[in-house]
Amino acid sequence: MPKELLQQTLDIRRGITARSKTESYVSELSTEDAGRIRNLAHDIAHFKGEGAVLPPDQEAELTETLTRYFDAFREAENAHVFRDTLRETKQEIIHETEIGKRNFYSEEERQEFVEKEFPQKLLLGRLQEKYGKAGFTEEEIKDLITLCDIEDLQSLPLHKIQTIKHTNELFRRYLGGERGKYLALSVALMIPALLRGIAPALLADAFKGSDVDITHIGLYGLSEIMSTGATIGINAWFEKFMQGNVSKEGGFNEYMAENFAYFPGGSIREFGEDAIRRRAGNAQQGYESVMRNVSYNLLPTITTLLTSIAVLSYKDPKLAVGTIAGAGLMLMLDRQLQKRGKFWKKRKDVERRAEELSHALSEQMSAHLETVLSGEKDQLQERLEKLMREARSADAQENVLQMVQDNISRFFGVFNAFTAAIVTYLTNGGSSGFVAALVYSGNFSEGMRTMLDMKRRLQRDLRSIMEMELMFNGHAKEEKGRELERVGMDEVQGNDIVLDDITVQYRDRKILDRASARIPGGSFCSIQGQSGGGKSTLLKIMSGYYTPTKGQAFFGTRETPDDSGKMLDSPVPVQDIKKSGPDAIYRKIAYLSQFPYIFDGSIKDNLLFGVKGDVPEEELKAILQEVGLTQRFPNLQEKLTSGRGDQSGTSGGETSRIGLARTLLKIRTEKSRVVYLDEPTASVDAATKKDIARILNQEKINHPETTFVVISHDTEFLEQLNLDQTITSSRGKLRTEKISRRSTPPRSLPPAS
């Protein structure tokens, strides 16, 4: 087929795909589809490139064949859309409930959660909303869910981790081209282990005769020294390798940093900062621990065990059988101890209590002044003491279990020594046989104990990594893929902001409920309303930092072709605009938060936060003069301490002024297209509020195309602004009111007091 006929075929497919995505379910081919199929069949029948024109009956048969093909394609697209809808609905449920943050340490706990708490009805209800109107019954939807396999939503990571499978996956993902080097170092570490497995035979040979052979004892000591020295040397090389591995391009550190950079703002609120820090820290330690334990402990231990069994079998097969039987008994008791002692449940309790305690301590540090002055210090102290007691109790239970495990391991060491003595006595092995049996059974016992410890440690480390990945949820990878398809700000025309049917639900509470509004480009708009009414949430949605539960926010327009090829101006979803790089939306946003962030560095560095390129010092000094900070910061290299508000080493008013200066610099140097101001006068006095209003009014005059959006509770401050429009948020809805403009002459702020 020539290119134009192939293009017709693809166009029909694209049309069916577009309808499937728009309507969720397409019950039959449309009249338009049928017409395009007939045209395609006619064009193929009359194509003279490779033969004569088809007769009418064959053209009709071709039309029927093509119709069946495209109808089958329609059904396939319906199935594809249903699978995507099911997957997206699952993700919605995970994000809206506690599932995404839950950790399960036993099969019983998972089953109990699934049976009692998992919102199956919610999933079915949402699918019925979309497919019920197409005539699907509840039973049919249930059958479709079963076909698409819903198990993956319920099968969250358990403690019964497939260690080998997940370790291999870890190596494949992060070792990359260095797997050969890692394997070589691991093999090198097995050589000293091999020496330790052979060395006891030299010691045993020293007692073969009536006299002790000092030469063999010396060789035994020399082999132990050599194996120890080799282990230390190879470990040093291994540490150097690990340092390079985690820091390389595509390594674990890059993975962590990338996921933190792309982490959704909404997820930070869902998980909480303490939980995010804990999971990330545990995963980082867990990765290095897995890498080291496999090479340092697991492979060398296996080598020593196999060597010991081989030599012991050669020395005395009966002793080898007795030792292996004792090891089997040790494994069986260890498994029962894990099951009866509920080790993983106790580990979960320890982690949960530690996280609660960490959160409470964080709360104490961040709100110490308010806690003390409000008279709540005693109550918080009691809460901390209670959490400490509970954390200590959980820790004690785990320690008791660990002590029992250690003593059982020691018992098996004694058991193996006793077995060695009995077998030596029964076989007349003499002192040489007893020494060999004693040393090798001890090696075997210690090796088994190490193996069990490694198993538990690997499970714990792999679980930490899986827990982190569950939190990150592949968002960074998805975002990088989406970023390739997003448009740059240079393709977006105008600075209009449109909120279309925005719904934001957090757990059981709807913060915004199908809220809609339009802020014309170049306007000066305020957003007002009661506390908790969703004002700051709106700002985060408009900037693309939050994704609403439903609905969309749009910024500006771009030319896109319609079905006929005519170019039309279409609003651009904020989520479809680039978020990184020189043409990102954030490069064209100037943002002043309620409590500006101050970081460790000079006042100059803090002013240039978010500004790309260098700015002359004269301009920085002029900005400081404009916001009244010249006397406070005569030296641009003066160091500041990190923090927010008055926790940064500067007063609340000084911090607000620095934030304002930073915002003015961003507007002027980056040609900001939208300015967001979140409670800009929260920490300043009345006179300063008035002058901030004057500066903002003048800045708006100087940048008429830029859209200014201010959130404030301060009605006196808002009355001083030359606003075009006010949006009021009330009970999840938005009400827009136009305001006639007025002009106010600017002046600089007075020096900071």
N, C-alpha and C positions, 0 to 999 in steps of 0.2 A: 504494500500500500504506500502511496506517496505521502509526503509529510502532511499535506492539507487534509487528507482523509483521516489520517491518524489523529490530527488535531481535533477534527469533528468528534471522533470517538471519545477522546479525553474530555472534551467540553461537555458532552452528555453525562459522562461519569461525574464530573465536577458539579454539575447541576444537581444530580441526585444526592451527592454527598452534602452539598450545602443545604438542601431541603431536610435531609436526615438530621443534621445538626440543629437546624432551626426548629423543626417540628417534633424532634425526638423519635417519632415513629411515622414512616411513610407507608401507608397501606397499599398503594398501587402507583403505577407510573402515571404521571399527569398527561393531560391532553397535549401540552407543549412538548413533553418528552416523546410522545408517540409521533408527533409531527417531525421532530428532529431525527428520530430513528428512520422514518420513511424517507426523509431527504438523504440521510446517509446511505441507505440501501440503494436509492436511485443513483446517487453519485458513484457508488461502487459498481453498480450494474452498467453504467454508461462510461466507465473508465476505459479508455482505449489504449492504455499504455502496454498491456500484455495480452490482449485478445479482443474478440468481438463483443458487441453489446449483448447482454443477457436477454433472453426472451421474457415476456411479461410473467409467465408462470414461475420461472426461476427467480425473478426479482421479488415476487410475492413471497416465495419460500425463504429468500434471503431476509426479507423484512420480518418474517415470523421468527426466524432463527435469531436475528439481532434483538428482537423484542424479548425473547426468552432469556438471552444473555443479560440484557440490562435489567430485567426483572430479578434475575438471580443476584445481580450486583446490588440491586435495591435491598434485597433481604439480607445480604452480607453486611451492607452499611447499617441497616437497622440493628443487627447483632453487635456490630462494632460500637455503635453509639450507646447501646444498652450497657455493654461492658464498661465503656468510659463513664457513663452516668453512674453505674454501680460503684466504680472505683472512687469517683469524685464524692459521691454521697457517703461512702465509708470514711473518706478523709474528713468530710464535714463533721461527721459524728465523733470521730477521734478528737478533732480540735475543740468541739463544743462540750465534750464530756471529759471525765478524768482518765479515759482509757490511755491516751497518749503519754500520761505521766505515771501510770501504774507499773510496778515491778512485781513479778510473780516468782516466788522461790520454790514452789512445789506444784505438782500437777493438781493436787487437791484444791489448793488455793485458787488456781486458775479456773478450774471447773466450777467452784463455788461462785466466783465472780461472774462467769459467763451465764450461769443458770439464774442468778438472782439479780444482777445489776445491768447486764449488757442490754442496750436498747434496741432489741430486734424489731419491736413494734414501730419504733421511730424510723428505722430503715425502710420497713415495708410501707409505712404511711407516706414517706417522701416519694418513693417510687410510684405509689398509686396516684399521687398528685399529677405525675407526668404521664403515666401510661394508662390510668383508668379512663381518661377521656378518649383514648384510642380503642376502648372496648375490652381491655385486658381485665380478667377477673383476678381476685386476690390469690386464688390457687395457682393460676397461670404465672403470676409474678413470682410466687414462691418457687415454682418449678424453674423459672428462668434464673433466679438467684442461686438455686442449687447447682444448675448447669455451669454458672460462672464461678462457682467455688468460693463461698464466703469464709472458708476456714482461715484464710490468711489474716483476717481482721481479729479473729479470736486467738490465734496461735501466737501470742506474744512471747518474747524470749523467756525460757524456763531455765532452771538450774541444770537440767539434764542436757547440757550443751554438747554437741558433737565436736569434741575437742580437736580431733585430727582435721575434720572438714573445715572448721572455722580458722584453725591455725594456718592451713594451706591457703585459704582465702586471704588471710592477713598478709602472708608472705607475697602472694601474687600481686596484691594491690600496692603494697608500699616498698617492697624490695626491688621490683622491676628488673632492670638489667643487672642488679647486684646480687641476684640469687646465687650465682656461681661463686662469688667471693664469700658470701655468707656460708654456703655449704662447705667451702674449702676451710674456713676458720673452724666450723663445727667439727669437721673431720679431724682437723689438727688437735682440737680439744679432746677427741676420742683416743688419741695416742697415749697421753698420760694415764687415761682411764684403763687402757689395755695393760699398761705397765703395772697399775695397781691390782689388776686382776691376776697377773702372773706372779707378782712379787711374793705372795704367801707361799708359793711352791718352793721358792728358794729358802725361806725360813724353815719350812717343814723338812727339807733335805738336810738341814744342819743337824737334825736329831735322828738321822737314820742309823748311825753306828752307835757304839757304846760311848764314844766321846762326842762332845758337841763340836761341829765343824765351824770354826770362827769365820772361815772364808765365805761360806754361804750366808752367814749372818751379815757380814760386811756387804755382800752383793745385794742382800735384801734391803739394807739401809740405803745403799747407793741408789737402787732403783726407786725407792720412795722419795729420796732427795731429788732425783732427776724428774720424776713425775710431778712433784710439787713445783720445782723451778720452771719446768715446761708449761705447766698450767698458768703460773703467774705471768710468764712472758707472753703466751698466746692470748691470755685475757686482756693484757695491755693493748695488744693489736686489735682485739675485738672491741674494746671500749672506743678506740679511735675510729673504727669502722662504724660503730653505732652512732657516734657523734655526727659523722658525715652523712649517715643514712637518714636520720630524722631531719637534718637541715637541708638536704638536697632538694632540687626542683622536683615537685611531685611527691615529696616525702610527707611524713606524718605531720610535721610542724606546719607545712604549707596547707595541708588538708584542714587542720584545726583553724589556722588563721583565716583561711578562705571562708569556712563555715561561719566563723564569728562575724566576719565582715558582711556576709550575706544574710545573717540571721534575721528573720522577720521581726519587726517591732511588736506585732501582736503576740508572737511566741514568747518574747521576753516577759510580757505581762502574765501569760499563761503559766509558765514554768517558775518564774521568780528568779531573781539574780543569784541567790544563794544556791539554788538547785542547779543552775546552769554552771556556776563556777565549780561546784562539787563534781558534777558529771564530767566536765571537761578535764579537771585535774585528775580524777580517777582513771579516765581513759588514757591520758598521756602517760601516767605511771604504768598503767596496765599494758600498753603496747610495748614499752621498753622491757617490762618484766617478762612478757611472753617471749620476746626475742632472746633475752638473756637466759631465761630458764630452759628453753629448748636446747640451747648450745652449752650453757654452763653446767646444767644439772641433768636434764632428761637424757640426752644422747650419751654423755659420759657414764651415767648411772646404768643405762641399758647395756653399754659396752662392758662395764665391770661385772654386771650380773651374768651376762652370757659367758664371759670369760671364766668367772668363778664356777658356774655350773659345769662348763666344759672340763676345767681342770679337776673339779671335785668328782665328776663322773669318772674321769680317768683314774683318780686316786682310789675312790671307793664308790661304786654305783649305789650301794645301799644307803650310804650317807647322803648322796645326792637326792635320792628318792625321799628320804626322811626330811631333808631341808626343804624340798619343793612342797611336800605335804604340809609342813609347818607354815610355809608362805601362803598356801591356799587357805588354810584356816585363818591366817591373819587377814587376808582379803575379805573373807566371809564375815568375820566379826566386825571389820571396819565398815562394811556395807550396812550391817545391822545397826551399828552405832550411829551412822549417819541418819538412818531411817527413824530409829527410835528416839534419838537425841534431838531430832528436828534442827539439825545444824543450820540449814539455810534459813529457816524461819528466825532463828536467833540472830543470824547475821543481818537479816532484814531489819529486825528490831534495833540492833546496834546502829545501823545506818540511818534509820528514820529518826531515832532519838538524837543522834549526832547532828542531823540536818536541822531539827527543830531547835536544838540548843544553839547552833551556829546562827540561825535566823534571829533568835531572841537576843543573842549577844550583839548582833549587828544592829538590831532595833535599839538596844540600850545605848550603843555608841552614837548612833545617828540622832537620837532624840533625848540625849542625856539631860540637857538643860530643861526641856519641856517636862520631862518625867519628874525631875527634882522639884521644879517650881510649881507643878500641878498637884504635888502631894501624893503622887502615885509611886514614889520610889520604893516604899515598903511592899506594895503589892507586886511590883515587878521583881523585887528581890525574892519574894516568896515563889514566884513563878520560875525564876532562874534556879532557885534551890531545888524545886520539885523536878525540873527537867534534868538537873545534874544528878539527882538521886536515881531517876528513871534510866538515864544514860549509863550511870555506874552499874545499876542492877542488870541491865541488858548486857553490858560488857562483862560483868562477873559471870553470868550464865554461859556466855561464849567461852570465857577463860576456863571455867570448870570443864566444859566439854573438851577443850583443847588439852587440858591436863589429863583427862581420862584417856584421850587418844595417845598422848605421849607415853603414859604409863603402860598402855596396852602394847605399844611398840617396844618398850623396854622389856616387858614380859616375854615377848617373842624373841628378843635377844637372849634372854636367859633360857627360854625353851629350846632354842637352837643349840645353845652350848650344852644343855643337858642331853639333847638328842645326839650331839657329836660325841659326848662321853660314852653314852650307852652303846652306840654303833661301834665305836672304837674298841670298847671292851668285848663286845660280841664277836667282832672280826679279828681280834688280836692284832689290832693295828699298831700297837706300841705308841711310844711318845711321839714319833714322827707323824703317825696317822692322826693322833689326837690334836697335835698342833695344827696340821693341815685342816682337819675338820673344824676345829675351833675358829681359826682365822677365816676360813671360807664361809662357814655358816654365819659368822659375824658380819662378813662382807655382804652376804646375801640378805641378812636381816636388815642391815643398815640401808642397803640398796632398795629393798621393798618399802621401807619406811620413807625414804626419799621419794620414791615413785608415787606413793600415796599423797605425800605433801605436795608434790609437783602437780598431780592431778587436780587437787583442790585449788591450788594457787592458779593454775591455768584456767580453770572454770571461773574463778573469781575475776581474773584479769580479762578474760574474753567477755564475761558478762558486763564489765565496766565499759568495754569498747562498744558492745551491742547497745547498752543503755544510752551511750552518747549518740550513736548513730540513729537510734530511735528518736532522740531529741532533735537532732539536725534534720532527719527525715529526708535526706537528699535534696534539701532546698537549694543549696549552693550550686549543685550540678544543674538542676532545673533552671535556676536563674541565669546561669551562664548561657544555657541554650536559648532561653527566651531573649536574652540581651542581644543575640545575633539578629533576631527578627524585629527588635524594637526600632523605632524611628528616632533620629536625633532632633534636638531642639531647633536646629536650623531649618528642618522641614516643617516645623509647626508654625503656623501663622496666627497672629493675634494672641491676646492674653486673657481671653474669657475663661471663667471657671464655671462648670455646670455640675450640679449634684443631681443625679437621676435615681430616684426611688431607693435611697440609701437606707439599708437596715444593718444595724450593728447589734449583735447579741453576745453578751458575755455570760456564760453559764445560763442561769434561768432569767436573766434580766435583759430586756431590750433597751439599749441606751438610745438608739435611733430607730424609728419605725417608719419605713417608706418615706423618708424625708427628701424633699427636692427643693432646689434653689438655683438661681443663676446670678453670677457676679460678672458684670460686663468688664471687658478688658479696659485697663486704664482708670478704673473706678477706685474709690476709697471707701471700703466697706467695713463695718463693725459687726461682730457676732456677739450677741448678748444672751443672757438667760441665767437661770438658777444654777447653783453648783451641782455638778453631777448630771447636767443636762446634755452633755455630749459636745460642748464647744471645742475643747482641746482635741477630742476624737475627730471632729470634723476637719480641723486643721491638719491632722495627721493623715486623714484620708485624701484631702485635697493635694497634699504634697507627695502622695504615693507611699508614705511610710507605713500606713496601715492599709490592709485590704478589707473592704466591708464584707459582712456576711452575705449580703445581697445588694444588688444595684451597682452603679458605677459612678466614678468621678471623671470628668473630662476637662482637658486643658487645651484651649486653642482649637484650630482646625487645620486640615491638610487636604490637598486635592487627591481624590480617589476616583477611579472610573466606575460608572454604574454598569448594568448588564449590557447596555447598548454601546458602551465605550465612551460615553460623555463624561467629562471631568466635572466633579462636584466637590464643593467644600464640605467635608465631614468632620464632626468633632472627634478629637483624639483621646481615647481613654488614657488616663494618667499612667496606668500600669503598662501601657504600650509604648511609653517614652523611655529612652535609655536612662539607666540609673547610674552608670559609671562611664568614665572616659571624659574627654574634653567637651563632648556634645551632650552631656547628661543633664537631666532636668535640675539636679541639685546644684549644678554650676550656675544656674540662672535663678536660684532661690536665695533670698536673704532672709534669715530667720533669727529672731530675738526671742529667747525663751524667758519664762518667768524668773528662773534662777540660772543666769548664764554660767556656763562651765569655764572655770579657770584651771589651767594646767600648770605644772611645774615648768617654769621658764621665765624669760624676761617679759616686761610689759609689751615690748615690740613684738615678740613672738605671739603673745596672746591677742594683740590687735590684728595680726595677719592670719589668725586662725580662720580657715576657709577661703582665704584669698590666694590665688595662684599668681606666681610672679612676684617681683620685688616692687616695693613702694618707697619712694624717696622719704628720708627721715623728716624733711620739712613738711611733707604732707601728713605724716603721722602726728607730728607736733601740732599741726593746724587742727587736726581732728580732736586731739586731747584738749586744745584750747576751746574748741566748739562745744565739747561736752563738759567743760569745767574741771578738767583733771590735770591742768598744766602744773599747778603748784604741788599737787600730790605726787606727780611723776615727772620731775624735771629731767630725770635720767632714763632714757628709753631702755637701758640695759638692766634696770632694777629687777631683781628676781621676785617672782610671786609663788605662793604655795598653792597646790592643787586643791580643788573643792568647789562646792556650789554655794551661792548666796554668801552669807557671812562666815561660812566654814572654810573659806579659801585664804584667810589671812587678810583680806580686805573687807571693809564694811559692806553691808547689803547695798547701800546707795552707791558706793564705789564700784561694786561688781556690776550693778545695773548700768552704770555709765560706761564701763568697759564694754559691756555687751552692746550698748547703743552705738558706741564708736566703731566696734567691729562690724555691726550691721551697715552703718553708713559707708564704711570702706568697701564692703562687699557690693553694695548698690552701685557705687561710683566706679569701681575698678572692673567689676565683672558684668556691668550693664544688666543687673538683675531684672527679670521680667515679672517677678511677683515677690512681694515682701510680706512675710508672716510675722506678726507681733503678738506674742502670748503674754498678756498681763505685763506690759512693759513698765508700769509704774508701781509694781507690787512693793518695792522696798525703798521708795524715795519720798521726800517731803512734798508739801503742797506747792511750794515755789518751783521746785525742780519739775514736778508734773507739768506745770504750766509751760515751762520752757521746752520740755521734751515735745509737747504738743506743737509748739511753734516750729521746732526743728523738723518734725515730721511733716507739717503742713508745707514748709518750704521745700523739703525733699520731694514731696509729691508734685509741687509746681515745677521743679527742675526736671522731673521724670514723668511727664504726662501720660506716656504709654504704659508705664508700669502699674500693675494692680497691687494695691495695698489692702491687706486684711488684718484687722486688729481685734483681738479678744480682750475684753476688759470688763470688770465689775464696776469700775470707777466711772459713774455717770458724769461727775464734774469734769474729769479728764476727757471723756468722749465728747462732751459738749464743746470743748475747745478745738476739736479736730474738724477739718473741712470735709465731712463725710458726704458721700453721695447716697449711701444706702445702709440700712441696718437690717440684719437678719436676726430674728429672735428664735431661740430654741426653747420649746416648751413641750414637755411630755413626749419627747421623741419626734416632734414635728417641727417644721421650720416655717416662719412667717417673714416675708420680705416687705420692707417699707422704704420708699424713695425719699431722699432728703435733698433740699436745695442747697447748693454750695455757698460758702462764704470764705473770705480771704483774711488771713491774719499775718502781719509782718513778722519775720523771724528775728531772733537775736540769740547770742550765745548763752550757754548755761553759766551760772555763777560758779566759782570754785567749790569743789566738794568740801563739805564741812566734816 
